[in-house]
Amino acid sequence: MLSKIKTNKKNIVILGAGFTGLRAAKQLASRLRFNKEYQIILVDRRNIHVYNGDLYEISTAYNEKMTQACQTKLQDAVTITMKRALKGLPVVHAQSTAKSIDPKNKTVTLSKYGEIPYEYLVMALGSVTNYYNIPGLAENSFPLKTVENALAINCHLDQMFRERYEKKDTHKVHIAVGGGGYTGAEFACELVGCIKKLGHKYHFNPEKDVEISIIQGSDEFVGLGKKVSDITIKRFKQLRIKPITNTRISGYNGKTLKTIDKKGVPHPDIHTDMLVWTGGIMVNPLLKSFPVLHESGGLETYSTLESPHYPKVYAGGDNATIFDPKRHNLVPKIAQLAIQQGRLIGENIYADIIGKKQKEYHPVFKGYIVPLGGTYFVYSRGMVTFAGIIPYMMRRYVDFHYFASWMPFGAAIKKWMHTENIFLQND
Ligand SMILES: Cc1cc2nc3c(=O)[nH]c(=O)nc-3n(C[C@H](O)[C@H](O)[C@H](O)COP(=O)(O)OP(=O)(O)OC[C@H]3O[C@@H](n4cnc5c(N)ncnc54)[C@H](O)[C@@H]3O)c2cc1C
């Protein structure tokens, strides 16, 4: 058992310190500041909180030299240390991997600290990459889901072009992006600037020597309707990215990419030097510890975000399957909503403790901002869609606002300027 965990208190265990978990911890901590009965234990395998929205920048950022120091600098740009985020809050951070959950006996088992009983449990472990059992994909492609993934892509790009230069290799390099959702689209567009920089470093012609393609199973990109898709396709063409629609990846061995059409008919093989896979995610496999799950793999919740099947277990973000009665749809799994859910979970656990009525969750959509290379972004909310530098400025404000919610204003400005410095290098 963790020495910092007191055994004479009731535990509120929050699994995952991402957008949902960290916000839930903060909200709850502000309410339970003077409470002597409960302790909040926030479990995450890392000692950092990751701002996923800017991972595409980290995967494509230019480095003069590939040193450990520059990797750390890149990681710092999109992360906040847990120490900083939890400063002054009565939260115990257990840096450990959650191994199993026993909802019947109300315990969780952590890799480092063993079994811990809980009174309340918050499921906020996010999701993992889904390779759909496509042959060779997990072994040979580069996912873009975590900060480690983003750094691995960044290193591999540099290494691939360095080796090509050292071996005096002249073959045309093909980089494919599998999956044309917003992660794939923002990565592909930002990659163009990165390749230009690498072209200077390793003496190749980015336009003649490199081809970038993006492969999408349907005929629309980004998943925000036709208008955003049309803007994205136009942008791909401007940036010389080849959009391939209605095509699914069926295998990859590190050199040859196999694809099929919608009816399953194979296309000719495509020589591919690097495949970045952004084509699917699935709920964290640890949720399988709960015998009753929604078919999507998430925990169903009441509108209070508490599970109807497991009392005092709450779920948010990518772990929750929440029905939106206003839109007659499931609530999408995105960061802005995960933050709202985390906050409400904190409030509702506190309400339950003091015997007050819990509040209902009403998702508030503030729109989507999708980066499409450099300072060209697209904004979409309902019927309103526009692209250009204004959405870019909006997004940078959102980034700043987020950092400022975890640190003093001055420190947030410093962090934001540090990230801007890195992000603008390729633009
Ligand atoms: C590349 C990328 C770009 C994105 N861009 C956007 C965007 O622009 N806008 C937007 O709204 N959404 C975006 N999203 C989606 C958004 O990041 C997620 O919906 C959101 O992070 C979900 O929040 P969460 O709290 O459920 O999970 P997360 O924020 O992913 O947090 C999960 C936490 O659980 C921890 N964890 C996982 N397993 C274990 C374990 N076994 N033990 C201990 N700890 C564990 C992880 O370390 C992590 O800290 C993006 C996602 C990705 C991957």
The ligand as a Gaussian input file, in Angstrom:
#p B3LYP/6-31G(d) Opt

LIG

0 1
 C       -3.727000      12.959000     -31.444000
 C       -5.028000      13.367000     -30.815000
 C       -5.537000      14.615000     -31.105000
 C       -6.743000      15.018000     -30.519000
 N       -7.202000      16.265000     -30.795000
 C       -8.320000      16.704000     -30.208000
 C       -8.776000      18.032000     -30.428000
 O       -8.160000      18.801000     -31.176000
 N       -9.915000      18.398000     -29.811000
 C      -10.628000      17.575000     -28.984000
 O      -11.640000      17.993000     -28.418000
 N      -10.224000      16.307000     -28.765000
 C       -9.091000      15.854000     -29.340000
 N       -8.667000      14.574000     -29.126000
 C       -9.494000      13.666000     -28.328000
 C       -9.264000      13.888000     -26.857000
 O       -7.891000      13.994000     -26.582000
 C       -9.896000      12.778000     -26.032000
 O      -11.257000      12.672000     -26.333000
 C       -9.693000      13.064000     -24.552000
 O       -8.330000      13.028000     -24.242000
 C      -10.444000      12.069000     -23.685000
 O      -10.187000      12.380000     -22.346000
 P      -10.067000      11.224000     -21.270000
 O       -9.973000      11.897000     -19.959000
 O      -11.146000      10.234000     -21.496000
 O       -8.714000      10.454000     -21.638000
 P       -7.229000      10.979000     -21.739000
 O       -7.155000      12.441000     -21.778000
 O       -6.618000      10.234000     -22.876000
 O       -6.578000      10.481000     -20.377000
 C       -6.415000       9.129000     -20.048000
 C       -5.316000       9.025000     -18.996000
 O       -5.294000       7.711000     -18.495000
 C       -3.955000       7.288000     -18.326000
 N       -3.954000       5.829000     -18.389000
 C       -4.364000       5.039000     -19.396000
 N       -4.308000       3.745000     -19.052000
 C       -3.817000       3.720000     -17.781000
 C       -3.581000       2.676000     -16.848000
 N       -3.825000       1.389000     -17.138000
 N       -3.100000       3.007000     -15.636000
 C       -2.877000       4.302000     -15.290000
 N       -3.129000       5.328000     -16.120000
 C       -3.592000       5.042000     -17.352000
 C       -3.207000       7.953000     -19.468000
 O       -1.838000       8.076000     -19.146000
 C       -3.930000       9.296000     -19.558000
 O       -3.295000      10.279000     -18.774000
 C       -7.449000      14.144000     -29.663000
 C       -6.925000      12.890000     -29.377000
 C       -5.722000      12.500000     -29.933000
 C       -5.143000      11.159000     -29.603000

